[in-house]
Amino acid sequence: MPDFKVVTTQEIPYFYIQETCSMDPKDIGAAMGRAFQTVWEFLQSNGVATTGKALAVYHTYDPEQMTFQAGFSVAPDAAAKAADPVKFDKTPAGEVLYFQHKGAYSKLRNSYGLMMAYAEQNGLKIGAPAWEVYVNDPATTPEDELLTDVFVMLG
C-alpha cells in the first residue's frame, strides 16, 4: 500500500500535448506514447532542454474517457518557445496529497482507489488537478519496478 502524505509542492513548468482516449489501459498507453513522442521531438528540434521530468496532468475526471496533458518539465523561461501543437503550462504550487506508486502503470487506478479511501478516512477534500511524474524509464525498467510520483491538489 502506498504511503500517503500531505505535502507542499512547488510548481513544475512543462510543455505538453493534450490527448483524449478511452479508459482502457492499452489506449491510455498508446495516447501517452504519442504525446510524449510529439513533445520530445518538439524539444529536440527547438533546442529546448527538459529539466528531467516526464509527467501527465489531469484536470477533470470522466469514468468513460481520459483527457490529459502529457509532456516534459522545462525551465520557466522556455514558455515563449511553445508553438502549436505543443503548449506550455505549470502545475500549481500548494498543498497536495502525495504518494508513490510502484509497479505497472495499468495498476495506477488501484493506488488512486486507495488514495480516495485514505482521503475520505482522513477528512481530506480532493481537488484538481492531479499529476503524475514518471521517475524511471519504462523502456529500461522492469514493469514491477516502475515508480510514479502522484500529486493531487487538495480542495
Phi and psi restraints in degrees (value plus and minus 20) as a CYANA .aco file:
   2 PRO   PHI     -83.4   -43.4
   2 PRO   PSI     135.7   175.7
   3 ASP   PHI    -115.3   -75.3
   3 ASP   PSI      88.2   128.2
   4 PHE   PHI    -107.4   -67.4
   4 PHE   PSI     116.8   156.8
   5 LYS   PHI    -161.9  -121.9
   5 LYS   PSI     123.0   163.0
   6 VAL   PHI    -110.0   -70.0
   6 VAL   PSI     102.1   142.1
   7 VAL   PHI    -155.3  -115.3
   7 VAL   PSI     144.1   184.1
   8 THR   PHI    -122.4   -82.4
   8 THR   PSI     109.2   149.2
   9 THR   PHI    -135.7   -95.7
   9 THR   PSI     135.3   175.3
  10 GLN   PHI    -115.3   -75.3
  10 GLN   PSI     137.7   177.7
  11 GLU   PHI     -88.8   -48.8
  11 GLU   PSI     131.6   171.6
  12 ILE   PHI    -140.1  -100.1
  12 ILE   PSI      91.8   131.8
  13 PRO   PHI     -92.7   -52.7
  13 PRO   PSI     121.3   161.3
  14 TYR   PHI    -174.4  -134.4
  14 TYR   PSI     132.9   172.9
  15 PHE   PHI    -118.4   -78.4
  15 PHE   PSI     123.8   163.8
  16 TYR   PHI    -172.1  -132.1
  16 TYR   PSI     145.2   185.2
  17 ILE   PHI    -139.7   -99.7
  17 ILE   PSI     118.3   158.3
  18 GLN   PHI    -114.0   -74.0
  18 GLN   PSI     115.9   155.9
  19 GLU   PHI    -152.9  -112.9
  19 GLU   PSI     134.5   174.5
  20 THR   PHI    -150.7  -110.7
  20 THR   PSI     117.8   157.8
  21 CYS   PHI    -172.9  -132.9
  21 CYS   PSI     154.7   194.7
  22 SER   PHI     -91.2   -51.2
  22 SER   PSI     153.7   193.7
  23 MET   PHI    -104.6   -64.6
  23 MET   PSI     -18.0    22.0
  24 ASP   PHI     -86.5   -46.5
  24 ASP   PSI     106.9   146.9
  25 PRO   PHI     -73.3   -33.3
  25 PRO   PSI     -53.8   -13.8
  26 LYS   PHI     -87.7   -47.7
  26 LYS   PSI     -59.8   -19.8
  27 ASP   PHI     -86.1   -46.1
  27 ASP   PSI     -61.3   -21.3
  28 ILE   PHI     -81.5   -41.5
  28 ILE   PSI     -66.8   -26.8
  29 GLY   PHI     -80.1   -40.1
  29 GLY   PSI     -62.6   -22.6
  30 ALA   PHI     -86.1   -46.1
  30 ALA   PSI     -64.4   -24.4
  31 ALA   PHI     -85.5   -45.5
  31 ALA   PSI     -61.9   -21.9
  32 MET   PHI     -82.5   -42.5
  32 MET   PSI     -64.3   -24.3
  33 GLY   PHI     -78.0   -38.0
  33 GLY   PSI     -64.9   -24.9
  34 ARG   PHI     -81.2   -41.2
  34 ARG   PSI     -65.7   -25.7
  35 ALA   PHI     -83.6   -43.6
  35 ALA   PSI     -68.0   -28.0
  36 PHE   PHI     -80.4   -40.4
  36 PHE   PSI     -62.1   -22.1
  37 GLN   PHI     -82.9   -42.9
  37 GLN   PSI     -64.7   -24.7
  38 THR   PHI     -81.8   -41.8
  38 THR   PSI     -66.3   -26.3
  39 VAL   PHI     -86.9   -46.9
  39 VAL   PSI     -62.1   -22.1
  40 TRP   PHI     -79.8   -39.8
  40 TRP   PSI     -66.0   -26.0
  41 GLU   PHI     -81.9   -41.9
  41 GLU   PSI     -59.5   -19.5
  42 PHE   PHI     -81.6   -41.6
  42 PHE   PSI     -67.3   -27.3
  43 LEU   PHI     -78.6   -38.6
  43 LEU   PSI     -66.1   -26.1
  44 GLN   PHI     -83.9   -43.9
  44 GLN   PSI     -64.9   -24.9
  45 SER   PHI     -94.7   -54.7
  45 SER   PSI     -37.3     2.7
  46 ASN   PHI    -129.9   -89.9
  46 ASN   PSI     -11.6    28.4
  47 GLY   PHI      44.0    84.0
  47 GLY   PSI      12.8    52.8
  48 VAL   PHI    -120.4   -80.4
  48 VAL   PSI     105.8   145.8
  49 ALA   PHI    -106.7   -66.7
  49 ALA   PSI     119.3   159.3
  50 THR   PHI    -102.6   -62.6
  50 THR   PSI     133.1   173.1
  51 THR   PHI    -114.4   -74.4
  51 THR   PSI      -5.4    34.6
  52 GLY   PHI      79.5   119.5
  52 GLY   PSI     -12.7    27.3
  53 LYS   PHI    -141.4  -101.4
  53 LYS   PSI     102.6   142.6
  54 ALA   PHI    -110.1   -70.1
  54 ALA   PSI     114.9   154.9
  55 LEU   PHI    -168.2  -128.2
  55 LEU   PSI     140.2   180.2
  56 ALA   PHI    -151.1  -111.1
  56 ALA   PSI     118.1   158.1
  57 VAL   PHI    -141.7  -101.7
  57 VAL   PSI     116.1   156.1
  58 TYR   PHI    -142.3  -102.3
  58 TYR   PSI     102.1   142.1
  59 HIS   PHI    -119.5   -79.5
  59 HIS   PSI     -43.7    -3.7
  60 THR   PHI    -156.5  -116.5
  60 THR   PSI     143.6   183.6
  61 TYR   PHI    -143.8  -103.8
  61 TYR   PSI     111.2   151.2
  62 ASP   PHI    -158.6  -118.6
  62 ASP   PSI     104.4   144.4
  63 PRO   PHI     -87.6   -47.6
  63 PRO   PSI     -35.0     5.0
  64 GLU   PHI    -113.8   -73.8
  64 GLU   PSI     -51.8   -11.8
  65 GLN   PHI    -167.6  -127.6
  65 GLN   PSI     141.9   181.9
  66 MET   PHI    -140.2  -100.2
  66 MET   PSI     110.1   150.1
  67 THR   PHI    -137.9   -97.9
  67 THR   PSI     109.5   149.5
  68 PHE   PHI    -166.9  -126.9
  68 PHE   PSI     143.1   183.1
  69 GLN   PHI    -131.7   -91.7
  69 GLN   PSI     102.5   142.5
  70 ALA   PHI    -142.5  -102.5
  70 ALA   PSI     117.2   157.2
  71 GLY   PHI    -199.8  -159.8
  71 GLY   PSI    -167.4  -127.4
  72 PHE   PHI    -155.6  -115.6
  72 PHE   PSI     125.2   165.2
  73 SER   PHI     -89.9   -49.9
  73 SER   PSI     126.4   166.4
  74 VAL   PHI    -160.0  -120.0
  74 VAL   PSI     150.2   190.2
  75 ALA   PHI     -89.1   -49.1
  75 ALA   PSI     129.1   169.1
  76 PRO   PHI     -77.3   -37.3
  76 PRO   PSI     -52.9   -12.9
  77 ASP   PHI     -97.4   -57.4
  77 ASP   PSI     -20.0    20.0
  78 ALA   PHI     -98.8   -58.8
  78 ALA   PSI     -30.7     9.3
  79 ALA   PHI     -70.5   -30.5
  79 ALA   PSI     -59.0   -19.0
  80 ALA   PHI     -85.3   -45.3
  80 ALA   PSI     -37.8     2.2
  81 LYS   PHI    -106.8   -66.8
  81 LYS   PSI     -26.1    13.9
  82 ALA   PHI     -80.5   -40.5
  82 ALA   PSI     119.8   159.8
  83 ALA   PHI    -172.3  -132.3
  83 ALA   PSI     117.9   157.9
  84 ASP   PHI     -67.5   -27.5
  84 ASP   PSI     113.9   153.9
  85 PRO   PHI    -112.0   -72.0
  85 PRO   PSI     -18.8    21.2
  86 VAL   PHI    -107.0   -67.0
  86 VAL   PSI     110.3   150.3
  87 LYS   PHI    -139.1   -99.1
  87 LYS   PSI     147.1   187.1
  88 PHE   PHI    -136.1   -96.1
  88 PHE   PSI     121.4   161.4
  89 ASP   PHI    -175.9  -135.9
  89 ASP   PSI     158.8   198.8
  90 LYS   PHI    -156.0  -116.0
  90 LYS   PSI     120.6   160.6
  91 THR   PHI     -90.2   -50.2
  91 THR   PSI     131.8   171.8
  92 PRO   PHI     -95.8   -55.8
  92 PRO   PSI     134.0   174.0
  93 ALA   PHI    -110.0   -70.0
  93 ALA   PSI     130.8   170.8
  94 GLY   PHI     123.9   163.9
  94 GLY   PSI    -187.5  -147.5
  95 GLU   PHI    -100.6   -60.6
  95 GLU   PSI     109.0   149.0
  96 VAL   PHI    -153.9  -113.9
  96 VAL   PSI     140.2   180.2
  97 LEU   PHI    -114.5   -74.5
  97 LEU   PSI     104.0   144.0
  98 TYR   PHI    -138.3   -98.3
  98 TYR   PSI     123.3   163.3
  99 PHE   PHI    -173.9  -133.9
  99 PHE   PSI     140.6   180.6
 100 GLN   PHI    -132.0   -92.0
 100 GLN   PSI     105.0   145.0
 101 HIS   PHI    -113.1   -73.1
 101 HIS   PSI     113.3   153.3
 102 LYS   PHI    -136.5   -96.5
 102 LYS   PSI     104.7   144.7
 103 GLY   PHI     107.6   147.6
 103 GLY   PSI    -188.6  -148.6
 104 ALA   PHI     -79.2   -39.2
 104 ALA   PSI     123.0   163.0
 105 TYR   PHI     -80.4   -40.4
 105 TYR   PSI     -53.5   -13.5
 106 SER   PHI     -84.1   -44.1
 106 SER   PSI     -35.3     4.7
 107 LYS   PHI    -120.4   -80.4
 107 LYS   PSI     -16.6    23.4
 108 LEU   PHI     -77.9   -37.9
 108 LEU   PSI     -56.5   -16.5
 109 ARG   PHI     -81.1   -41.1
 109 ARG   PSI     -50.2   -10.2
 110 ASN   PHI     -84.4   -44.4
 110 ASN   PSI     -63.4   -23.4
 111 SER   PHI     -85.9   -45.9
 111 SER   PSI     -56.9   -16.9
 112 TYR   PHI     -82.9   -42.9
 112 TYR   PSI     -59.4   -19.4
 113 GLY   PHI     -80.8   -40.8
 113 GLY   PSI     -64.0   -24.0
 114 LEU   PHI     -83.8   -43.8
 114 LEU   PSI     -56.8   -16.8
 115 MET   PHI     -84.3   -44.3
 115 MET   PSI     -62.5   -22.5
 116 MET   PHI     -82.7   -42.7
 116 MET   PSI     -61.8   -21.8
 117 ALA   PHI     -83.7   -43.7
 117 ALA   PSI     -62.5   -22.5
 118 TYR   PHI     -80.8   -40.8
 118 TYR   PSI     -66.5   -26.5
 119 ALA   PHI     -79.5   -39.5
 119 ALA   PSI     -65.0   -25.0
 120 GLU   PHI     -83.4   -43.4
 120 GLU   PSI     -65.1   -25.1
 121 GLN   PHI     -83.8   -43.8
 121 GLN   PSI     -46.2    -6.2
 122 ASN   PHI    -127.4   -87.4
 122 ASN   PSI      -8.9    31.1
 123 GLY   PHI      46.3    86.3
 123 GLY   PSI       9.4    49.4
 124 LEU   PHI    -115.4   -75.4
 124 LEU   PSI     115.7   155.7
 125 LYS   PHI    -119.0   -79.0
 125 LYS   PSI      99.2   139.2
 126 ILE   PHI     -96.9   -56.9
 126 ILE   PSI     117.5   157.5
 127 GLY   PHI    -140.4  -100.4
 127 GLY   PSI    -176.2  -136.2
 128 ALA   PHI    -160.1  -120.1
 128 ALA   PSI     132.1   172.1
 129 PRO   PHI    -106.3   -66.3
 129 PRO   PSI     156.4   196.4
 130 ALA   PHI    -137.0   -97.0
 130 ALA   PSI     128.6   168.6
 131 TRP   PHI    -165.3  -125.3
 131 TRP   PSI     132.9   172.9
 132 GLU   PHI    -139.5   -99.5
 132 GLU   PSI     112.4   152.4
 133 VAL   PHI    -132.2   -92.2
 133 VAL   PSI     103.8   143.8
 134 TYR   PHI    -109.4   -69.4
 134 TYR   PSI      90.1   130.1
 135 VAL   PHI     -93.6   -53.6
 135 VAL   PSI     -59.8   -19.8
 136 ASN   PHI    -147.0  -107.0
 136 ASN   PSI     149.5   189.5
 137 ASP   PHI    -109.3   -69.3
 137 ASP   PSI     100.1   140.1
 138 PRO   PHI     -86.0   -46.0
 138 PRO   PSI     -36.3     3.7
 139 ALA   PHI     -95.7   -55.7
 139 ALA   PSI     -42.1    -2.1
 140 THR   PHI    -144.5  -104.5
 140 THR   PSI     -19.5    20.5
 141 THR   PHI    -135.4   -95.4
 141 THR   PSI     110.3   150.3
 142 PRO   PHI     -77.1   -37.1
 142 PRO   PSI     123.2   163.2
 143 GLU   PHI     -72.5   -32.5
 143 GLU   PSI     -60.0   -20.0
 144 ASP   PHI     -96.2   -56.2
 144 ASP   PSI     -24.8    15.2
 145 GLU   PHI    -128.2   -88.2
 145 GLU   PSI     -20.1    19.9
 146 LEU   PHI     -83.3   -43.3
 146 LEU   PSI     119.6   159.6
 147 LEU   PHI    -140.1  -100.1
 147 LEU   PSI     112.1   152.1
 148 THR   PHI    -150.3  -110.3
 148 THR   PSI     100.5   140.5
 149 ASP   PHI    -106.0   -66.0
 149 ASP   PSI     106.9   146.9
 150 VAL   PHI    -136.8   -96.8
 150 VAL   PSI     112.7   152.7
 151 PHE   PHI    -146.7  -106.7
 151 PHE   PSI     109.4   149.4
 152 VAL   PHI    -149.0  -109.0
 152 VAL   PSI     101.4   141.4
 153 MET   PHI     -80.7   -40.7
 153 MET   PSI     123.8   163.8
 154 LEU   PHI    -115.0   -75.0
 154 LEU   PSI     121.2   161.2
